[in-house]
Every structure is written in structure tokens, then in C-alpha cells.
């Protein structure tokens, strides 16, 4: 029998003994009066009643020391001969293990080493743990195991716990910013009869009640929010989960949180100003700094944000003129640069691969503009150069950290672009959009000039300097065969 099996058997035996003593090891309530933080801030000799998880237990015979943890922090417990009732000390020695949730009554003292502690007078078992906690100093070493048992990772690693508190502040900072700017928070469908609002491969599932194949949304309600512009709302936003059935890497996952806003009577230039203000607010409020070191890039949010031109940047870095070059020239350059690509896609998908190569050379922060119309089927054309659209992408540390544009509100132009996308889809391009006739019909009723913008939790991961998966509280995992 291994050491862990022995511990489990001993704890199960304690459970049985507690029940024989008519003590419920899993009561439905405990009347907790103070948090651990409040206890640590209380005056000496104050009477307290708190509860939490026992993280460590060190019994030295006449005196025992423990660490109690709750959502606010840790406090030391002391059980001392002649000070702690003998009945309480016996109960502690016989039944309590590290990992147990316990209720504590006692008084605040300061130990000889000057540590504020609770001198325990009474201890109750609230939830008996059967499995032992990971060793304090080793924690969980295996990355897959950490993600699979994230609850233990958070429990044993203060930095991980604080990261998810910070992530909540990140989304709240965005929410408050937009609400203060007069935006209305809305909820749009997660299940859609056609996947629209972005160029991405969707997840498909079946709706039994309607006997209908449906898609999990690939955008944060883009087409729905634009219908709300038609309906008369002028500023809307949504924060929620979206899903793309594509590859996984440091920057991409299949399900993640996204925010999108839509702003009536505004264009992409207005959007750039608002987004820069929002990003600076996030940096200051959530991270307390404007300067970041992200995967080797030095990024300063406080400096002047640059504007990069799509065509000019590619020409500068690769010597390719994207409007004059044919598909074979672009393939030749991609081969030269040792960039993987799908040879079956059209010229503009290959141009996008060239851009992604060039993007890695930019620290930012700044905005990419002047994208070709073929790569943005929902954006308004630039009136000065109809080959391009009024789009802006936030570029930080060599990656795209947000995307927006002056929304296309010409229904006939939109209809033509959807038809072109449908042809590409039939030709095998899984990321092309479907022809959404309902959306085109809504546009035919009239939509005001509108700026739309979206960002995902990739921004949070970048500002943390961590892979995206590390910043997801419970990332999707392959099933553990041992758990089945």
C-alpha cells in the first residue's frame, strides 16, 4: 500500500469514527463571524469565530501550530496546553488533518515571534478532506495536471489565485468604461442557424426540438448587434463566450471570452480614439502600469500610438506589392520566408499570411489600417481607395489585440460580398462567411453609420505575459482515462 492510500484509509476511518460519535463531518452551515483578514486585524485578546481550510498542521505535543486559509488570506492557529481546553486538543489530535475545513473559536494573541494568531478554544469539523493536499513546496509540477486540477493549483499558488482576481477586474474595467460612455450591455444568441460575423470555422451541433443543425457563435453577436443599430439603439456592447473550431497555440483557444461594441454615427477613426483611451484605462486600473515586457517586446501604452498601413508595411518588409503581385509571386515569397500556407486558398488569404509575418516585427502599441476589402467582408470601403476598407486593428507585441471598422451599411454591397464569400466557401475555404439573408434584409431597412470593435481575453494574457491557456481558469482538457 502506497503512502497516499494509507492516508486515505486513515481519513476514511476518522470519518467513520466521527459518525459513530454522532458528529456530522459535513454540516450544511457554520456561523462564521470574521474572515481570516479581519481576525489578523483585530485587537489582542479579541474573541473571534472564523472558518477556513487548514493548510498545514504541526503538532509539537504541548503546543500545535496550524495555518488557516479563507478567501481573504491566512492566519496562524495555536493550540496550547493549559490555554486550549483539553477536550479541544484531543479532538484536534484525533480527527483533524491538513486539508480539512474547520470552524475556529478563540482569541487573538501575539506569539513570541510576534505573529498575530488565534489561540484556539474550540474547533469544529466543517468538511473532512479525504485526499491529501499537494506538498507545500512542490505543489503540482506537471502542467497538464495543474490545468486538470486547477482548484488545487489556485489553492496552492497565490500568484495563480491573484491572476484570476485580476482577470475579473480586467473585464469589469472594460464594462464600467463602456457603461460610463453610455453603451448598453446586451445579450445575443450563442446558437445560430448560420455562423456569421467573422471569418472562422464554427462548431456545429444539433437542436433536437427544432430538428435543426446550429452553430456555436464565432463572433460576439456582430450581426445581431448591428440589427440593434437598425432597431434604434445607438451604443451597445456584449461580453461573453465565443467558439472557433480551429487550432490551439499560445494565442488561440477554441472557446474564449470576447467583447464587442457597436457605436452608431461613428466611424473607424472615432473608434481608434475610444479604444486607445480604453486600453490605457485597463493598463492603469488593472495592472497599475503603462509599461509592459511581453514575450520579449517592450510596450509602452503612454507613448504616441502609431498608425501602420497594411500595403506599405508588407511592401517594406517583403518587397511585395499586394495589388500588383499575382498568386504565384506571393507563394514564391512565402516559400522564401519559410511560411507554411494552404496552397488551395485564394490570393488574399496568402496575402494575410504575409501580413502575419510582418506583424511580428511590430512592438506597438499602434493601429493597422488600410486592409484589402477581400479580407474584411463586413467593413465599409475607404472612399479614397475603394480597394481598401476603413478598418483598424490594435497591434501589440507582434500580435493583433483587437479589431474594428466602420461597418458596412450599404445592403447591396454587403449582399455582393456575401455572395463572393459563399463562392469561396464552396471552393473549400472553411473560414469564409455564409450568405446571411436575414442580416441583408435588416440592412435594407437602413442602419446608421456605425463603428464596431472587438477584443478577446488574449489581451489579458498578453499583458500578463503568459500563454492564453494559462490564463483560462478551467481550460478544456482531453478526458483523463483514470477518471472515467
Long-range contacts (C-beta under 8 A, 24 or more apart in sequence): 4-131, 4-132, 7-132, 8-130, 8-131, 8-132, 11-97, 11-128, 11-129, 11-130, 12-130, 14-94, 14-95, 14-97, 14-128, 15-128, 15-130, 17-94, 17-95, 18-95, 18-125, 18-128, 23-125, 25-125, 25-127, 25-128, 26-126, 26-127, 26-128, 27-124, 27-126, 30-103, 30-124, 30-126, 32-103, 35-70, 35-71, 35-72, 35-73, 36-68, 36-69, 36-70, 36-72, 36-73, 36-74, 36-75, 37-72, 37-73, 38-72, 39-75, 39-108, 39-116, 39-118, 40-73, 40-75, 40-116, 42-108, 43-108, 44-108, 44-109, 44-110, 45-107, 45-108, 45-109, 46-107, 46-108, 47-105, 47-106, 47-107, 48-104, 48-105, 48-106, 48-107, 48-108, 48-118, 49-103, 49-104, 49-105, 50-75, 50-103, 50-104, 50-118, 51-101, 51-102, 51-103, 51-104, 51-126, 52-101, 52-102, 53-99, 53-100, 53-101, 53-102, 53-155, 54-96, 54-97, 54-98, 54-99, 54-100, 54-101, 54-102, 55-98, 55-99, 55-133, 55-136, 56-98, 56-136, 57-96, 57-97, 57-98, 59-93, 64-89, 64-92, 64-93, 66-98, 68-102, 68-104, 68-118, 75-116, 75-117, 75-118, 76-111, 76-115, 76-116, 76-117, 76-118, 77-104, 77-106, 77-117, 77-118, 77-120, 78-109, 78-111, 78-117, 78-118, 78-119, 78-120, 79-120, 79-123, 80-119, 83-119, 84-119, 84-120, 84-121, 85-121, 85-122, 88-120, 88-121, 88-122, 88-123, 91-123, 92-120, 92-123, 95-125, 95-128, 96-123, 96-125, 97-128, 97-129, 97-132, 98-132, 98-133, 99-129, 99-131, 99-132, 99-133, 100-125, 100-126, 100-127, 100-128, 100-129, 101-125, 101-126, 101-127, 101-129, 102-126, 144-477, 147-469, 147-474, 147-475, 147-477, 148-477, 148-480, 150-473, 150-474, 150-475, 163-464, 163-466, 163-471, 164-473, 166-286, 166-287, 166-464, 167-457, 167-460, 167-471, 167-473, 169-285, 169-286, 170-282, 170-286, 170-457, 170-460, 171-239, 171-257, 171-259, 173-281, 173-282, 173-285, 173-286, 174-239, 174-259, 174-278, 174-282, 174-455, 175-239, 177-278, 177-281, 177-282, 178-235, 178-237, 178-261, 178-278, 181-235, 181-274, 182-235, 183-235, 183-236, 183-237, 183-261, 183-263, 184-233, 184-235, 184-236, 184-237, 185-236, 185-237, 185-238, 185-239, 186-221, 186-225, 186-228, 186-233, 186-236, 186-237, 186-238, 187-221, 187-238, 187-240, 188-217, 188-220, 188-221, 188-224, 188-225, 188-238, 189-217, 189-221, 189-224, 190-216, 190-217, 190-240, 190-241, 191-215, 191-216, 191-217, 192-216, 192-217, 194-434, 194-436, 195-433, 195-434, 196-222, 196-223, 196-433, 196-434, 196-436, 196-439, 197-221, 197-222, 197-223, 197-378, 197-433, 198-222, 198-244, 198-433, 199-375, 199-377, 199-431, 199-432, 199-433, 200-244, 200-246, 200-431, 201-244, 201-245, 201-246, 201-430, 201-431, 202-243, 202-244, 202-245, 203-243, 203-244, 203-245, 203-254, 216-242, 216-243, 217-242, 217-243, 218-242, 218-243, 218-244, 219-258, 219-260, 219-454, 220-258, 220-259, 220-260, 220-454, 221-260, 222-260, 222-378, 222-452, 222-454, 223-436, 223-439, 225-260, 225-262, 225-452, 226-262, 226-407, 226-439, 226-442, 226-443, 226-447, 226-450, 226-452, 227-439, 227-442, 228-262, 229-262, 229-264, 229-407, 229-447, 229-448, 229-450, 230-442, 230-443, 230-445, 230-446, 230-447, 233-264, 234-263, 234-264, 234-265, 234-448, 235-261, 235-262, 235-263, 235-264, 236-261, 236-262, 237-261, 237-262, 248-469, 250-467, 250-468, 250-469, 251-399, 251-458, 251-461, 251-467, 251-468, 252-458, 252-468, 253-468, 253-469, 253-472, 253-475, 253-476, 254-476, 255-476, 256-456, 256-457, 256-458, 256-468, 256-472, 257-456, 257-457, 258-454, 258-455, 258-456, 258-457, 259-454, 259-455, 259-456, 260-452, 260-453, 260-454, 261-452, 261-453, 261-454, 262-407, 262-450, 262-451, 262-452, 263-450, 263-451, 263-452, 263-453, 264-448, 264-449, 264-450, 265-448, 265-449, 265-450, 266-449, 266-450, 266-451, 267-380, 267-390, 267-406, 267-449, 267-451, 268-369, 268-390, 268-391, 268-392, 268-404, 268-405, 268-406, 268-451, 270-451, 271-392, 271-404, 271-405, 271-406, 271-451, 271-452, 271-453, 272-367, 272-392, 272-404, 274-453, 275-392, 275-394, 275-402, 275-404, 275-453, 276-305, 276-365, 279-365, 279-394, 279-402, 279-459, 282-459, 282-463, 283-463, 286-463, 287-463, 292-397, 292-462, 292-463, 292-465, 293-465, 294-396, 294-397, 294-462, 294-463, 294-465, 295-397, 295-398, 295-462, 295-465, 297-363, 297-364, 297-396, 297-397, 297-398, 298-363, 299-363, 299-364, 299-365, 299-396, 299-397, 300-365, 301-365, 303-365, 305-364, 305-365, 305-366, 305-367, 306-364, 306-365, 306-366, 306-367, 307-366, 307-367, 307-369, 308-362, 308-366, 308-367, 308-368, 308-369, 308-395, 309-368, 309-369, 309-370, 310-355, 310-368, 310-369, 310-370, 310-371, 310-372, 310-388, 311-370, 311-388, 312-370, 313-355, 313-358, 313-368, 314-351, 314-354, 314-355, 314-358, 316-358, 317-357, 317-358, 317-361, 318-354, 318-357, 318-358, 320-354, 322-351, 322-354, 322-372, 323-387, 330-354, 344-428, 345-429, 346-374, 346-424, 346-427, 346-429, 348-372, 348-374, 348-375, 349-429, 351-375, 359-395, 359-398, 359-399, 359-400, 360-398, 361-398, 362-395, 362-398, 363-396, 363-397, 363-398, 364-394, 364-395, 364-396, 364-397, 364-398, 364-401, 365-394, 365-395, 365-396, 366-394, 366-395, 367-392, 367-393, 367-394, 367-395, 368-392, 368-393, 368-395, 368-400, 373-417, 376-405, 377-408, 377-417, 377-418, 377-420, 377-421, 377-433, 378-405, 378-407, 378-408, 378-414, 378-417, 378-433, 379-405, 379-406, 379-407, 379-408, 380-405, 380-406, 380-407, 380-408, 380-409, 380-410, 381-408, 381-413, 394-455, 396-459, 396-462, 397-462, 399-458, 399-462, 401-455, 401-458, 401-459, 401-462, 402-453, 402-454, 402-455, 402-459, 403-453, 403-454, 403-455, 404-451, 404-452, 404-453, 404-454, 405-451, 405-452, 406-449, 406-450, 406-451, 407-447, 407-449, 407-450, 407-451, 407-452, 409-443, 409-446, 409-447, 409-448, 409-449, 409-450, 410-443, 411-440, 411-443, 411-444, 414-439, 414-440, 414-443, 415-440
